[in-house]
Amino acid sequence: MMNTKKAWLAMCAIALIIISGEVASSDAATCSILQLLPCKAALFSTAKPTTKCCTTIKQQVANKCVCKYLKNPSFKKYAAKAKTIFSACKIKIPKC
């Protein structure tokens, strides 16, 4: 069960990271893929992202974490869904 949770968290974070494009932050404490857990339902179902999900993504973009995530090839398969989430949250996808 723990491996399933870790895999799910990694997938969620990867998808959201791939879609946005900011310069990676050197502050590892603020760039944690686990912080994207509020977006789980939106990433793995047809559910709309929650307010908490959108707020979390905005923080990750502001902290320049998104490009760091986007550089991870494991997350590329979640790019399309991440774009949908960014759009629903009305967040501009940053350029890396």
C-alpha positions as CSV (number, residue, x, y, z in Angstrom):
1,M,0.0,0.0,0.0
2,M,2.9,2.4,0.8
3,N,4.4,1.8,-2.7
4,T,1.1,2.5,-4.3
5,K,0.8,5.8,-2.4
6,K,4.4,6.8,-3.4
7,A,3.7,5.9,-7.1
8,W,0.5,7.9,-7.1
9,L,2.2,10.9,-5.5
10,A,5.0,10.7,-8.0
11,M,2.6,10.5,-11.0
12,C,0.5,13.4,-9.7
13,A,3.5,15.6,-9.2
14,I,5.0,14.7,-12.5
15,A,2.0,15.6,-14.5
16,L,1.6,19.0,-12.9
17,I,5.3,19.7,-13.2
18,I,5.5,18.8,-16.9
19,I,2.9,21.3,-17.8
20,S,4.2,24.3,-16.2
21,G,7.5,26.0,-17.0
22,E,9.4,28.0,-14.4
23,V,13.1,28.1,-13.4
24,A,13.8,25.5,-10.8
25,S,14.2,26.6,-7.3
26,S,17.2,25.7,-5.3
27,D,15.1,25.5,-2.2
28,A,14.3,21.8,-1.9
29,A,12.0,22.4,1.2
30,T,9.5,24.3,-0.9
31,C,9.7,22.0,-4.0
32,S,8.1,18.8,-2.9
33,I,6.0,16.8,-5.2
34,L,4.0,15.6,-2.1
35,Q,2.6,19.1,-1.9
36,L,0.6,18.3,-5.1
37,L,-1.6,15.7,-3.3
38,P,-4.6,18.0,-3.3
39,C,-4.6,17.5,-7.1
40,K,-4.9,13.7,-7.0
41,A,-8.5,13.5,-8.0
42,A,-8.2,16.0,-10.8
43,L,-5.2,14.1,-12.2
44,F,-6.6,10.6,-12.1
45,S,-10.3,11.2,-12.8
46,T,-12.6,13.6,-14.5
47,A,-13.0,15.6,-11.3
48,K,-12.3,19.3,-11.5
49,P,-9.3,20.6,-9.5
50,T,-10.2,21.9,-6.1
51,T,-9.4,25.4,-4.8
52,K,-6.7,23.8,-2.7
53,C,-5.2,22.1,-5.8
54,C,-5.1,25.4,-7.7
55,T,-3.6,27.3,-4.8
56,T,-1.0,24.6,-4.4
57,I,-0.1,24.8,-8.1
58,K,0.2,28.6,-8.0
59,Q,2.6,28.2,-5.0
60,Q,4.7,25.7,-6.9
61,V,4.9,28.0,-9.9
62,A,5.7,31.0,-7.7
63,N,8.4,28.9,-6.0
64,K,9.8,28.0,-9.4
65,C,9.4,24.3,-8.8
66,V,7.5,23.4,-11.9
67,C,10.4,23.3,-14.3
68,K,12.3,21.1,-11.8
69,Y,9.4,18.6,-12.1
70,L,9.2,19.0,-15.9
71,K,12.7,17.9,-16.3
72,N,11.9,14.5,-14.9
73,P,11.1,12.2,-17.9
74,S,8.9,10.0,-15.7
75,F,6.3,12.7,-15.6
76,K,5.9,13.3,-19.3
77,K,3.0,10.9,-19.7
78,Y,0.9,13.2,-17.4
79,A,1.5,16.4,-19.4
80,A,-1.9,16.5,-21.2
81,K,-3.8,16.1,-17.9
82,A,-1.6,18.6,-16.2
83,K,-2.4,21.2,-19.0
84,T,-6.1,20.6,-18.4
85,I,-5.6,21.2,-14.7
86,F,-3.6,24.4,-15.2
87,S,-6.3,25.6,-17.6
88,A,-9.1,24.8,-15.1
89,C,-7.2,26.7,-12.4
90,K,-6.7,29.6,-14.8
91,I,-2.9,29.4,-14.3
92,K,-0.7,30.3,-17.1
93,I,1.8,27.6,-17.9
94,P,5.3,29.2,-17.3
95,K,8.2,28.9,-19.8
96,C,11.3,27.1,-18.5
